């Protein structure tokens, strides 16, 4: 099968430089969207190392914006672990502690799961909240989704060979058998990922190099989950550091602030 277009690949000399550029891109996208006809900015965040990266860089990047503009931000999460927000595995809990306390986004504009519900009900509840936040859209259309990628090629809580990769109807799906603990999670589905206006994959470290080569250069009959993210009309970008990109032979843009 023909390989899909890999998108724009940007390689940075260090995770620190990548993080600074990512934060600037978020700030620029927010400013552009808020000045547009819809006058709102919908951002979807992933967990893992992205939490500390954005906590370090984003507050300064968006500081020039008028505080009142943050009332027109909508913040969601690309997946979430079904644990209390105080738990160390809670993506929202980590963002709340490290980042959201330093951004003036009203609490009502941050869309979270209800971790006290059973996983199927938690997924339905989160989908309902998203539909309310994205009224007028047939399915939620995020202005910017920031995704991570696992060494196995998973993104969000969409894992290789999992039935959820075939989900076409639900915008949010429960998963009870995640191969990566904790097993119970709630995740956005591929239809929502592929409806986004911009998707950025962020990957750092040598441990991601082999899977990135498979995704960006492979012609696999059974593509890995991250390779199935191909926005229909939106833009796809990859932000990598040198260690993660060192096996690539496809063209990429090298960035350095030095």
GUNU-253525 format. One record per residue (C-alpha): residue number from 1; residue in three letters; y, z, x. Coordinates in steps of 0.25 Angstrom, whole numbers. Layout:
<site><n>NUM</n><res>ALA</res><Y>Y</Y><Z>Z</Z><X>X</X></site>
...
//
This chain:
<site><n>1</n><res>UNK</res><Y>0</Y><Z>0</Z><X>0</X></site>
<site><n>2</n><res>UNK</res><Y>14</Y><Z>-2</Z><X>5</X></site>
<site><n>3</n><res>UNK</res><Y>21</Y><Z>10</Z><X>10</X></site>
<site><n>4</n><res>UNK</res><Y>33</Y><Z>14</Z><X>2</X></site>
<site><n>5</n><res>UNK</res><Y>47</Y><Z>14</Z><X>9</X></site>
<site><n>6</n><res>UNK</res><Y>47</Y><Z>27</Z><X>17</X></site>
<site><n>7</n><res>UNK</res><Y>62</Y><Z>29</Z><X>14</X></site>
<site><n>8</n><res>UNK</res><Y>73</Y><Z>33</Z><X>24</X></site>
<site><n>9</n><res>UNK</res><Y>67</Y><Z>41</Z><X>35</X></site>
<site><n>10</n><res>UNK</res><Y>77</Y><Z>50</Z><X>43</X></site>
<site><n>11</n><res>UNK</res><Y>73</Y><Z>57</Z><X>55</X></site>
<site><n>12</n><res>UNK</res><Y>80</Y><Z>69</Z><X>61</X></site>
<site><n>13</n><res>UNK</res><Y>79</Y><Z>76</Z><X>75</X></site>
<site><n>14</n><res>UNK</res><Y>76</Y><Z>89</Z><X>69</X></site>
<site><n>15</n><res>UNK</res><Y>74</Y><Z>97</Z><X>56</X></site>
<site><n>16</n><res>UNK</res><Y>88</Y><Z>103</Z><X>57</X></site>
<site><n>17</n><res>UNK</res><Y>95</Y><Z>89</Z><X>58</X></site>
<site><n>18</n><res>UNK</res><Y>86</Y><Z>84</Z><X>46</X></site>
<site><n>19</n><res>UNK</res><Y>90</Y><Z>97</Z><X>38</X></site>
<site><n>20</n><res>UNK</res><Y>105</Y><Z>95</Z><X>40</X></site>
<site><n>21</n><res>UNK</res><Y>104</Y><Z>80</Z><X>36</X></site>
<site><n>22</n><res>UNK</res><Y>95</Y><Z>83</Z><X>24</X></site>
<site><n>23</n><res>UNK</res><Y>106</Y><Z>94</Z><X>19</X></site>
<site><n>24</n><res>UNK</res><Y>117</Y><Z>84</Z><X>21</X></site>
<site><n>25</n><res>UNK</res><Y>109</Y><Z>73</Z><X>13</X></site>
<site><n>26</n><res>UNK</res><Y>107</Y><Z>84</Z><X>2</X></site>
<site><n>27</n><res>UNK</res><Y>122</Y><Z>87</Z><X>2</X></site>
<site><n>28</n><res>UNK</res><Y>126</Y><Z>72</Z><X>2</X></site>
<site><n>29</n><res>UNK</res><Y>116</Y><Z>69</Z><X>-10</X></site>
<site><n>30</n><res>UNK</res><Y>122</Y><Z>80</Z><X>-18</X></site>
<site><n>31</n><res>UNK</res><Y>136</Y><Z>76</Z><X>-16</X></site>
<site><n>32</n><res>UNK</res><Y>133</Y><Z>62</Z><X>-19</X></site>
<site><n>33</n><res>UNK</res><Y>125</Y><Z>65</Z><X>-32</X></site>
<site><n>34</n><res>UNK</res><Y>135</Y><Z>75</Z><X>-37</X></site>
<site><n>35</n><res>UNK</res><Y>146</Y><Z>65</Z><X>-36</X></site>
<site><n>36</n><res>UNK</res><Y>137</Y><Z>55</Z><X>-43</X></site>
<site><n>37</n><res>UNK</res><Y>136</Y><Z>52</Z><X>-58</X></site>
<site><n>38</n><res>UNK</res><Y>126</Y><Z>63</Z><X>-61</X></site>
<site><n>39</n><res>UNK</res><Y>134</Y><Z>73</Z><X>-53</X></site>
<site><n>40</n><res>UNK</res><Y>122</Y><Z>81</Z><X>-49</X></site>
<site><n>41</n><res>UNK</res><Y>112</Y><Z>83</Z><X>-38</X></site>
<site><n>42</n><res>UNK</res><Y>97</Y><Z>85</Z><X>-39</X></site>
<site><n>43</n><res>UNK</res><Y>90</Y><Z>90</Z><X>-27</X></site>
<site><n>44</n><res>UNK</res><Y>75</Y><Z>93</Z><X>-26</X></site>
<site><n>45</n><res>UNK</res><Y>71</Y><Z>102</Z><X>-14</X></site>
<site><n>46</n><res>UNK</res><Y>57</Y><Z>104</Z><X>-7</X></site>
<site><n>47</n><res>UNK</res><Y>53</Y><Z>117</Z><X>0</X></site>
<site><n>48</n><res>UNK</res><Y>47</Y><Z>119</Z><X>14</X></site>
<site><n>49</n><res>UNK</res><Y>55</Y><Z>117</Z><X>26</X></site>
<site><n>50</n><res>UNK</res><Y>66</Y><Z>110</Z><X>18</X></site>
<site><n>51</n><res>UNK</res><Y>70</Y><Z>124</Z><X>12</X></site>
<site><n>52</n><res>UNK</res><Y>75</Y><Z>129</Z><X>26</X></site>
<site><n>53</n><res>UNK</res><Y>81</Y><Z>116</Z><X>30</X></site>
<site><n>54</n><res>UNK</res><Y>89</Y><Z>114</Z><X>18</X></site>
<site><n>55</n><res>UNK</res><Y>93</Y><Z>129</Z><X>18</X></site>
<site><n>56</n><res>UNK</res><Y>98</Y><Z>127</Z><X>32</X></site>
<site><n>57</n><res>UNK</res><Y>106</Y><Z>114</Z><X>30</X></site>
<site><n>58</n><res>UNK</res><Y>110</Y><Z>112</Z><X>15</X></site>
<site><n>59</n><res>UNK</res><Y>120</Y><Z>123</Z><X>12</X></site>
<site><n>60</n><res>UNK</res><Y>129</Y><Z>118</Z><X>23</X></site>
<site><n>61</n><res>UNK</res><Y>127</Y><Z>103</Z><X>19</X></site>
<site><n>62</n><res>UNK</res><Y>131</Y><Z>106</Z><X>4</X></site>
<site><n>63</n><res>UNK</res><Y>142</Y><Z>116</Z><X>7</X></site>
<site><n>64</n><res>UNK</res><Y>153</Y><Z>106</Z><X>6</X></site>
<site><n>65</n><res>UNK</res><Y>150</Y><Z>103</Z><X>-9</X></site>
<site><n>66</n><res>UNK</res><Y>157</Y><Z>111</Z><X>-20</X></site>
<site><n>67</n><res>UNK</res><Y>149</Y><Z>122</Z><X>-25</X></site>
<site><n>68</n><res>UNK</res><Y>151</Y><Z>118</Z><X>-39</X></site>
<site><n>69</n><res>UNK</res><Y>143</Y><Z>105</Z><X>-36</X></site>
<site><n>70</n><res>UNK</res><Y>130</Y><Z>113</Z><X>-34</X></site>
<site><n>71</n><res>UNK</res><Y>130</Y><Z>115</Z><X>-49</X></site>
<site><n>72</n><res>UNK</res><Y>126</Y><Z>100</Z><X>-50</X></site>
<site><n>73</n><res>UNK</res><Y>114</Y><Z>102</Z><X>-40</X></site>
<site><n>74</n><res>UNK</res><Y>100</Y><Z>102</Z><X>-46</X></site>
<site><n>75</n><res>UNK</res><Y>90</Y><Z>108</Z><X>-36</X></site>
<site><n>76</n><res>UNK</res><Y>75</Y><Z>107</Z><X>-39</X></site>
<site><n>77</n><res>UNK</res><Y>62</Y><Z>108</Z><X>-30</X></site>
<site><n>78</n><res>UNK</res><Y>52</Y><Z>97</Z><X>-27</X></site>
<site><n>79</n><res>UNK</res><Y>41</Y><Z>107</Z><X>-28</X></site>
<site><n>80</n><res>UNK</res><Y>39</Y><Z>122</Z><X>-29</X></site>
<site><n>81</n><res>UNK</res><Y>28</Y><Z>132</Z><X>-27</X></site>
<site><n>82</n><res>UNK</res><Y>24</Y><Z>141</Z><X>-38</X></site>
<site><n>83</n><res>UNK</res><Y>28</Y><Z>154</Z><X>-32</X></site>
<site><n>84</n><res>UNK</res><Y>39</Y><Z>164</Z><X>-35</X></site>
<site><n>85</n><res>UNK</res><Y>53</Y><Z>160</Z><X>-29</X></site>
<site><n>86</n><res>UNK</res><Y>52</Y><Z>172</Z><X>-20</X></site>
<site><n>87</n><res>UNK</res><Y>39</Y><Z>167</Z><X>-14</X></site>
<site><n>88</n><res>UNK</res><Y>40</Y><Z>160</Z><X>0</X></site>
<site><n>89</n><res>UNK</res><Y>34</Y><Z>147</Z><X>-5</X></site>
<site><n>90</n><res>UNK</res><Y>44</Y><Z>145</Z><X>-16</X></site>
<site><n>91</n><res>UNK</res><Y>53</Y><Z>133</Z><X>-13</X></site>
<site><n>92</n><res>UNK</res><Y>64</Y><Z>137</Z><X>-22</X></site>
<site><n>93</n><res>UNK</res><Y>63</Y><Z>152</Z><X>-17</X></site>
<site><n>94</n><res>UNK</res><Y>65</Y><Z>147</Z><X>-3</X></site>
<site><n>95</n><res>UNK</res><Y>77</Y><Z>138</Z><X>-7</X></site>
<site><n>96</n><res>UNK</res><Y>83</Y><Z>149</Z><X>-15</X></site>
<site><n>97</n><res>UNK</res><Y>83</Y><Z>158</Z><X>-3</X></site>
<site><n>98</n><res>UNK</res><Y>87</Y><Z>149</Z><X>8</X></site>
<site><n>99</n><res>UNK</res><Y>96</Y><Z>138</Z><X>1</X></site>
<site><n>100</n><res>UNK</res><Y>100</Y><Z>140</Z><X>-13</X></site>
<site><n>101</n><res>UNK</res><Y>107</Y><Z>153</Z><X>-10</X></site>
<site><n>102</n><res>UNK</res><Y>116</Y><Z>145</Z><X>-2</X></site>
<site><n>103</n><res>UNK</res><Y>119</Y><Z>133</Z><X>-11</X></site>
<site><n>104</n><res>UNK</res><Y>127</Y><Z>135</Z><X>-24</X></site>
<site><n>105</n><res>UNK</res><Y>117</Y><Z>128</Z><X>-33</X></site>
<site><n>106</n><res>UNK</res><Y>116</Y><Z>135</Z><X>-47</X></site>
<site><n>107</n><res>UNK</res><Y>103</Y><Z>141</Z><X>-49</X></site>
<site><n>108</n><res>UNK</res><Y>102</Y><Z>133</Z><X>-62</X></site>
<site><n>109</n><res>UNK</res><Y>102</Y><Z>120</Z><X>-54</X></site>
<site><n>110</n><res>UNK</res><Y>90</Y><Z>124</Z><X>-46</X></site>
<site><n>111</n><res>UNK</res><Y>77</Y><Z>120</Z><X>-53</X></site>
<site><n>112</n><res>UNK</res><Y>65</Y><Z>129</Z><X>-50</X></site>
<site><n>113</n><res>UNK</res><Y>51</Y><Z>131</Z><X>-55</X></site>
<site><n>114</n><res>UNK</res><Y>47</Y><Z>144</Z><X>-62</X></site>
<site><n>115</n><res>UNK</res><Y>37</Y><Z>150</Z><X>-53</X></site>
<site><n>116</n><res>UNK</res><Y>32</Y><Z>160</Z><X>-63</X></site>
<site><n>117</n><res>UNK</res><Y>26</Y><Z>148</Z><X>-72</X></site>
<site><n>118</n><res>UNK</res><Y>12</Y><Z>143</Z><X>-70</X></site>
<site><n>119</n><res>UNK</res><Y>13</Y><Z>130</Z><X>-61</X></site>
<site><n>120</n><res>UNK</res><Y>11</Y><Z>120</Z><X>-72</X></site>
<site><n>121</n><res>UNK</res><Y>22</Y><Z>127</Z><X>-81</X></site>
<site><n>122</n><res>UNK</res><Y>31</Y><Z>128</Z><X>-68</X></site>
<site><n>123</n><res>UNK</res><Y>30</Y><Z>113</Z><X>-66</X></site>
<site><n>124</n><res>UNK</res><Y>34</Y><Z>110</Z><X>-81</X></site>
<site><n>125</n><res>UNK</res><Y>45</Y><Z>120</Z><X>-80</X></site>
<site><n>126</n><res>UNK</res><Y>51</Y><Z>114</Z><X>-67</X></site>
<site><n>127</n><res>UNK</res><Y>50</Y><Z>100</Z><X>-73</X></site>
<site><n>128</n><res>UNK</res><Y>57</Y><Z>105</Z><X>-86</X></site>
<site><n>129</n><res>UNK</res><Y>68</Y><Z>111</Z><X>-77</X></site>
<site><n>130</n><res>UNK</res><Y>69</Y><Z>98</Z><X>-69</X></site>
<site><n>131</n><res>UNK</res><Y>70</Y><Z>90</Z><X>-82</X></site>
<site><n>132</n><res>UNK</res><Y>81</Y><Z>99</Z><X>-87</X></site>
<site><n>133</n><res>UNK</res><Y>89</Y><Z>97</Z><X>-74</X></site>
<site><n>134</n><res>UNK</res><Y>87</Y><Z>82</Z><X>-73</X></site>
<site><n>135</n><res>UNK</res><Y>91</Y><Z>79</Z><X>-88</X></site>
<site><n>136</n><res>UNK</res><Y>92</Y><Z>64</Z><X>-90</X></site>
<site><n>137</n><res>UNK</res><Y>82</Y><Z>61</Z><X>-79</X></site>
<site><n>138</n><res>UNK</res><Y>69</Y><Z>56</Z><X>-84</X></site>
<site><n>139</n><res>UNK</res><Y>63</Y><Z>64</Z><X>-72</X></site>
<site><n>140</n><res>UNK</res><Y>71</Y><Z>72</Z><X>-62</X></site>
<site><n>141</n><res>UNK</res><Y>79</Y><Z>64</Z><X>-52</X></site>
<site><n>142</n><res>UNK</res><Y>83</Y><Z>72</Z><X>-40</X></site>
<site><n>143</n><res>UNK</res><Y>94</Y><Z>67</Z><X>-32</X></site>
<site><n>144</n><res>UNK</res><Y>87</Y><Z>72</Z><X>-19</X></site>
<site><n>145</n><res>UNK</res><Y>73</Y><Z>77</Z><X>-17</X></site>
<site><n>146</n><res>UNK</res><Y>70</Y><Z>83</Z><X>-3</X></site>
<site><n>147</n><res>UNK</res><Y>55</Y><Z>83</Z><X>-1</X></site>
<site><n>148</n><res>UNK</res><Y>46</Y><Z>89</Z><X>10</X></site>
<site><n>149</n><res>UNK</res><Y>33</Y><Z>83</Z><X>15</X></site>
<site><n>150</n><res>UNK</res><Y>20</Y><Z>91</Z><X>19</X></site>
<site><n>151</n><res>UNK</res><Y>11</Y><Z>86</Z><X>31</X></site>
<site><n>152</n><res>UNK</res><Y>1</Y><Z>82</Z><X>20</X></site>
<site><n>153</n><res>UNK</res><Y>12</Y><Z>73</Z><X>14</X></site>
<site><n>154</n><res>UNK</res><Y>15</Y><Z>81</Z><X>1</X></site>
<site><n>155</n><res>UNK</res><Y>29</Y><Z>83</Z><X>-4</X></site>
<site><n>156</n><res>UNK</res><Y>33</Y><Z>92</Z><X>-15</X></site>
<site><n>157</n><res>UNK</res><Y>20</Y><Z>98</Z><X>-20</X></site>
<site><n>158</n><res>UNK</res><Y>14</Y><Z>84</Z><X>-21</X></site>
<site><n>159</n><res>UNK</res><Y>2</Y><Z>84</Z><X>-12</X></site>
<site><n>160</n><res>UNK</res><Y>-7</Y><Z>73</Z><X>-7</X></site>
<site><n>161</n><res>UNK</res><Y>-18</Y><Z>68</Z><X>-16</X></site>
<site><n>162</n><res>UNK</res><Y>-13</Y><Z>77</Z><X>-27</X></site>
<site><n>163</n><res>UNK</res><Y>-13</Y><Z>73</Z><X>-42</X></site>
<site><n>164</n><res>UNK</res><Y>2</Y><Z>76</Z><X>-43</X></site>
<site><n>165</n><res>UNK</res><Y>5</Y><Z>64</Z><X>-35</X></site>
<site><n>166</n><res>UNK</res><Y>1</Y><Z>56</Z><X>-47</X></site>
<site><n>167</n><res>UNK</res><Y>10</Y><Z>64</Z><X>-57</X></site>
<site><n>168</n><res>UNK</res><Y>19</Y><Z>54</Z><X>-64</X></site>
<site><n>169</n><res>UNK</res><Y>24</Y><Z>62</Z><X>-77</X></site>
<site><n>170</n><res>UNK</res><Y>27</Y><Z>76</Z><X>-72</X></site>
<site><n>171</n><res>UNK</res><Y>40</Y><Z>78</Z><X>-64</X></site>
<site><n>172</n><res>UNK</res><Y>35</Y><Z>92</Z><X>-59</X></site>
<site><n>173</n><res>UNK</res><Y>20</Y><Z>95</Z><X>-57</X></site>
<site><n>174</n><res>UNK</res><Y>13</Y><Z>108</Z><X>-55</X></site>
<site><n>175</n><res>UNK</res><Y>3</Y><Z>109</Z><X>-43</X></site>
<site><n>176</n><res>UNK</res><Y>-8</Y><Z>120</Z><X>-42</X></site>
<site><n>177</n><res>UNK</res><Y>-16</Y><Z>115</Z><X>-31</X></site>
<site><n>178</n><res>UNK</res><Y>-6</Y><Z>113</Z><X>-20</X></site>
<site><n>179</n><res>UNK</res><Y>-13</Y><Z>111</Z><X>-6</X></site>
<site><n>180</n><res>UNK</res><Y>-1</Y><Z>118</Z><X>0</X></site>
<site><n>181</n><res>UNK</res><Y>1</Y><Z>133</Z><X>-5</X></site>
<site><n>182</n><res>UNK</res><Y>5</Y><Z>138</Z><X>-14</X></site>
<site><n>183</n><res>UNK</res><Y>-4</Y><Z>130</Z><X>-23</X></site>
<site><n>184</n><res>UNK</res><Y>5</Y><Z>130</Z><X>-36</X></site>
<site><n>185</n><res>UNK</res><Y>17</Y><Z>121</Z><X>-36</X></site>
<site><n>186</n><res>UNK</res><Y>27</Y><Z>113</Z><X>-44</X></site>
<site><n>187</n><res>UNK</res><Y>31</Y><Z>100</Z><X>-39</X></site>
<site><n>188</n><res>UNK</res><Y>40</Y><Z>88</Z><X>-42</X></site>
<site><n>189</n><res>UNK</res><Y>31</Y><Z>75</Z><X>-44</X></site>
<site><n>190</n><res>UNK</res><Y>33</Y><Z>61</Z><X>-38</X></site>
<site><n>191</n><res>UNK</res><Y>40</Y><Z>55</Z><X>-50</X></site>
<site><n>192</n><res>UNK</res><Y>51</Y><Z>65</Z><X>-48</X></site>
<site><n>193</n><res>UNK</res><Y>51</Y><Z>64</Z><X>-33</X></site>
<site><n>194</n><res>UNK</res><Y>52</Y><Z>48</Z><X>-34</X></site>
<site><n>195</n><res>UNK</res><Y>63</Y><Z>49</Z><X>-44</X></site>
<site><n>196</n><res>UNK</res><Y>73</Y><Z>56</Z><X>-34</X></site>
<site><n>197</n><res>UNK</res><Y>85</Y><Z>49</Z><X>-29</X></site>
<site><n>198</n><res>UNK</res><Y>83</Y><Z>54</Z><X>-15</X></site>
<site><n>199</n><res>UNK</res><Y>70</Y><Z>60</Z><X>-9</X></site>
<site><n>200</n><res>UNK</res><Y>71</Y><Z>66</Z><X>5</X></site>
<site><n>201</n><res>UNK</res><Y>58</Y><Z>70</Z><X>12</X></site>
<site><n>202</n><res>UNK</res><Y>60</Y><Z>80</Z><X>23</X></site>
<site><n>203</n><res>UNK</res><Y>50</Y><Z>82</Z><X>34</X></site>
<site><n>204</n><res>UNK</res><Y>51</Y><Z>89</Z><X>48</X></site>
<site><n>205</n><res>UNK</res><Y>41</Y><Z>92</Z><X>59</X></site>
<site><n>206</n><res>UNK</res><Y>29</Y><Z>85</Z><X>66</X></site>
<site><n>207</n><res>UNK</res><Y>20</Y><Z>90</Z><X>55</X></site>
<site><n>208</n><res>UNK</res><Y>25</Y><Z>80</Z><X>45</X></site>
<site><n>209</n><res>UNK</res><Y>25</Y><Z>68</Z><X>55</X></site>
<site><n>210</n><res>UNK</res><Y>11</Y><Z>63</Z><X>51</X></site>
<site><n>211</n><res>UNK</res><Y>13</Y><Z>63</Z><X>36</X></site>
<site><n>212</n><res>UNK</res><Y>27</Y><Z>57</Z><X>37</X></site>
<site><n>213</n><res>UNK</res><Y>20</Y><Z>45</Z><X>45</X></site>
<site><n>214</n><res>UNK</res><Y>10</Y><Z>44</Z><X>34</X></site>
<site><n>215</n><res>UNK</res><Y>21</Y><Z>44</Z><X>23</X></site>
<site><n>216</n><res>UNK</res><Y>31</Y><Z>35</Z><X>29</X></site>
<site><n>217</n><res>UNK</res><Y>22</Y><Z>25</Z><X>36</X></site>
<site><n>218</n><res>UNK</res><Y>9</Y><Z>26</Z><X>29</X></site>
<site><n>219</n><res>UNK</res><Y>3</Y><Z>16</Z><X>19</X></site>
<site><n>220</n><res>UNK</res><Y>-6</Y><Z>26</Z><X>12</X></site>
<site><n>221</n><res>UNK</res><Y>-14</Y><Z>22</Z><X>-1</X></site>
<site><n>222</n><res>UNK</res><Y>-13</Y><Z>37</Z><X>-5</X></site>
<site><n>223</n><res>UNK</res><Y>2</Y><Z>41</Z><X>-1</X></site>
<site><n>224</n><res>UNK</res><Y>5</Y><Z>55</Z><X>2</X></site>
<site><n>225</n><res>UNK</res><Y>14</Y><Z>62</Z><X>-8</X></site>
<site><n>226</n><res>UNK</res><Y>27</Y><Z>61</Z><X>0</X></site>
<site><n>227</n><res>UNK</res><Y>24</Y><Z>46</Z><X>1</X></site>
<site><n>228</n><res>UNK</res><Y>24</Y><Z>45</Z><X>-14</X></site>
<site><n>229</n><res>UNK</res><Y>39</Y><Z>50</Z><X>-15</X></site>
<site><n>230</n><res>UNK</res><Y>46</Y><Z>36</Z><X>-16</X></site>
<site><n>231</n><res>UNK</res><Y>58</Y><Z>38</Z><X>-25</X></site>
<site><n>232</n><res>UNK</res><Y>59</Y><Z>27</Z><X>-35</X></site>
<site><n>233</n><res>UNK</res><Y>74</Y><Z>24</Z><X>-34</X></site>
<site><n>234</n><res>UNK</res><Y>78</Y><Z>35</Z><X>-24</X></site>
<site><n>235</n><res>UNK</res><Y>79</Y><Z>37</Z><X>-9</X></site>
<site><n>236</n><res>UNK</res><Y>68</Y><Z>42</Z><X>0</X></site>
<site><n>237</n><res>UNK</res><Y>72</Y><Z>48</Z><X>13</X></site>
<site><n>238</n><res>UNK</res><Y>64</Y><Z>56</Z><X>24</X></site>
<site><n>239</n><res>UNK</res><Y>71</Y><Z>66</Z><X>33</X></site>
<site><n>240</n><res>UNK</res><Y>62</Y><Z>69</Z><X>45</X></site>
<site><n>241</n><res>UNK</res><Y>63</Y><Z>76</Z><X>58</X></site>
<site><n>242</n><res>UNK</res><Y>58</Y><Z>69</Z><X>71</X></site>
<site><n>243</n><res>UNK</res><Y>45</Y><Z>77</Z><X>71</X></site>
<site><n>244</n><res>UNK</res><Y>41</Y><Z>73</Z><X>57</X></site>
<site><n>245</n><res>UNK</res><Y>45</Y><Z>59</Z><X>60</X></site>
<site><n>246</n><res>UNK</res><Y>39</Y><Z>57</Z><X>74</X></site>
<site><n>247</n><res>UNK</res><Y>27</Y><Z>48</Z><X>69</X></site>
<site><n>248</n><res>UNK</res><Y>35</Y><Z>39</Z><X>60</X></site>
<site><n>249</n><res>UNK</res><Y>37</Y><Z>24</Z><X>64</X></site>
<site><n>250</n><res>UNK</res><Y>45</Y><Z>20</Z><X>52</X></site>
<site><n>251</n><res>UNK</res><Y>60</Y><Z>18</Z><X>54</X></site>
<site><n>252</n><res>UNK</res><Y>68</Y><Z>31</Z><X>52</X></site>
<site><n>253</n><res>UNK</res><Y>82</Y><Z>35</Z><X>54</X></site>
<site><n>254</n><res>UNK</res><Y>84</Y><Z>45</Z><X>65</X></site>
<site><n>255</n><res>UNK</res><Y>95</Y><Z>56</Z><X>63</X></site>
<site><n>256</n><res>UNK</res><Y>101</Y><Z>66</Z><X>72</X></site>
<site><n>257</n><res>UNK</res><Y>114</Y><Z>74</Z><X>72</X></site>
<site><n>258</n><res>UNK</res><Y>114</Y><Z>75</Z><X>87</X></site>
//
